[in-house]
């Protein structure tokens, strides 16, 4: 007896169909994984980019952004600066002055910090509270100055003192931020007593 080996030249039809379906599934899974990776990269990019706000005018058209600064914006910026720079307690002075730095010309921030060190030390030692109520804000575009008249109320050791305050702020225009949406930066500040 002589052994004979059977050789099948092709797979049975059922196994060929299974192999083709298996290959198709692998190719589909690979394509879906590639698409998922692309979408994941797109989602990460969009999250880092942040939302884009498009302003519309009354007609539904894209509004044109005015880069011109008005006197109303200057008044608002000055009042906001004063609310951070001059209204504080011994507990909040550090955070208030840190926020006020965002209204100072970036070149002058280190000088502002140095000038505020003695004020911070005094306020913390004596437990001083201060509030300022501006009642008149004048804007001079030619001189680039804002003059603020207001009442200052200072309290320490259960004593309160009210004084009239005159503040002259020289300003410049720069980048707009979330805290300083007007883009108005103080480059000189002169404080005195109102007449």
C-alpha positions in Angstrom: 0.0 0.0 0.0 1.3 3.3 -1.0 0.3 6.4 1.0 -1.4 9.1 -1.0 -1.7 12.8 0.1 -4.6 14.8 -1.0 -3.8 18.3 -2.2 -6.6 20.8 -2.4 -5.7 23.6 -4.6 -8.2 26.0 -3.3 -10.1 26.5 0.0 -13.7 25.5 0.1 -16.0 28.3 -0.9 -17.4 28.8 2.7 -13.9 29.3 4.2 -13.0 31.7 1.4 -16.1 33.8 2.2 -15.2 33.8 5.9 -11.7 34.9 5.1 -13.0 37.8 2.9 -15.5 38.9 5.5 -12.7 38.8 8.2 -10.5 40.9 6.0 -13.3 43.4 5.3 -14.0 43.6 9.1 -10.4 44.3 9.8 -10.2 46.9 7.1 -13.4 48.6 8.4 -12.2 48.5 12.0 -8.8 50.1 10.9 -10.6 52.8 9.0 -12.9 53.5 11.9 -10.0 53.7 14.4 -8.2 56.1 12.0 -11.4 58.3 11.7 -11.8 58.2 15.5 -8.2 59.4 16.0 -8.7 62.3 13.5 -11.9 63.3 15.3 -10.2 63.1 18.7 -7.4 65.4 17.5 -10.0 67.8 16.1 -11.9 67.9 19.4 -8.7 68.6 21.3 -7.9 71.4 18.9 -11.4 73.0 19.2 -11.3 72.8 23.0 -7.9 74.6 23.1 -9.0 77.2 20.6 -12.1 78.2 22.6 -15.3 79.5 21.3 -15.5 82.2 18.6 -18.0 84.9 19.3 -19.5 86.7 16.3 -21.4 89.9 17.1 -24.4 90.6 15.0 -26.0 94.0 14.4 -29.8 94.8 14.4 -30.1 93.6 10.8 -28.5 90.2 11.5 -25.3 91.1 9.6 -21.8 90.7 11.2 -21.2 93.8 13.3 -18.0 95.8 12.7 -15.9 96.1 15.9 -15.1 99.7 16.8 -11.5 100.1 18.0 -12.1 103.8 18.9 -12.2 104.4 22.6 -15.0 106.7 23.8 -15.2 108.9 26.9 -17.8 106.5 28.4 -15.4 103.6 28.1 -12.7 105.8 29.7 -15.0 106.6 32.6 -15.9 103.0 33.1 -12.3 101.9 33.0 -11.3 104.5 35.5 -14.1 103.6 37.9 -13.2 99.9 37.6 -9.5 100.7 38.3 -10.5 102.8 41.3 -12.7 100.0 42.6 -9.7 97.6 42.7 -6.9 100.1 43.6 -8.6 102.1 46.3 -11.4 99.9 47.8 -10.0 97.2 50.1 -9.7 95.8 53.6 -6.7 94.3 55.3 -7.8 90.8 54.1 -8.5 91.7 50.4 -5.8 94.3 49.6 -3.4 91.7 48.0 -6.1 90.4 45.6 -7.5 93.9 44.9 -4.0 95.3 44.0 -3.2 92.2 41.9 -6.4 92.9 39.9 -5.5 96.6 39.7 -2.2 95.6 38.0 -4.2 94.6 35.0 -5.1 98.3 34.4 -1.4 99.4 34.7 0.8 99.8 31.7 2.7 96.5 31.5 6.0 98.3 31.4 5.2 99.9 34.8 3.8 96.8 36.7 7.0 96.1 38.6 7.3 99.8 39.7 3.6 99.7 40.8 4.2 96.5 42.9 7.2 98.1 44.6 5.2 101.3 45.4 2.4 99.3 46.9 4.6 97.3 49.3 4.5 100.0 52.0 0.8 100.5 51.5 0.1 96.7 51.9 2.3 96.5 55.0 0.6 99.5 56.7 -2.9 98.3 55.8 -2.2 94.8 57.3 -0.5 96.1 60.4 -3.2 98.7 61.2 -6.2 96.7 59.9 -7.3 99.6 57.6 -10.4 99.5 55.5 -10.9 102.0 52.7 -13.7 102.8 50.2 -13.8 105.5 47.5 -17.0 106.8 45.9 -16.2 108.8 42.7 -18.8 111.4 42.0 -17.2 113.2 39.0 -15.1 111.8 36.2 -13.7 114.1 33.6 -11.9 112.9 30.4 -9.4 115.0 28.5 -8.5 113.3 25.2 -5.9 115.8 24.2 -3.9 115.5 27.4 -4.8 111.8 27.7 -5.8 112.4 31.3 -8.8 111.3 33.4 -9.6 113.5 36.5 -11.6 111.8 39.2 -13.2 113.6 42.1 -14.5 111.4 44.9 -15.0 110.8 48.6 -12.6 108.5 50.4 -13.7 106.8 53.6 -10.9 105.2 55.7 -11.5 103.2 58.8 -9.0 101.8 61.4 -9.1 101.3 65.2 -12.8 102.0 65.1 -12.2 105.5 63.7 -13.6 106.7 60.4 -12.3 109.5 58.3 -13.9 111.0 55.2 -11.8 113.1 52.9 -12.3 114.5 49.4 -10.0 113.0 46.9 -8.7 114.2 43.5 -7.1 111.6 41.3 -5.5 112.4 37.9 -4.8 109.3 35.7 -2.7 109.5 32.6 -3.6 106.7 30.2 -2.6 104.9 27.1 -4.4 102.4 24.9 -3.3 98.7 24.5 -4.6 95.2 24.3 -8.1 94.3 25.5 -8.5 91.6 28.1 -11.3 90.0 30.0 -10.6 92.1 33.1 -9.8 95.2 31.1 -12.1 95.0 28.0 -11.5 98.7 27.3 -7.8 98.3 26.7 -7.0 101.4 28.7 -3.8 101.3 30.8 -2.7 103.8 33.4 0.8 105.0 33.0 0.8 107.8 35.6 -1.3 108.4 38.7 -1.3 111.6 40.7 -3.3 111.7 43.9 -4.3 114.7 45.9 -7.0 116.4 48.0 -10.0 117.8 46.1 -10.5 121.5 46.5 
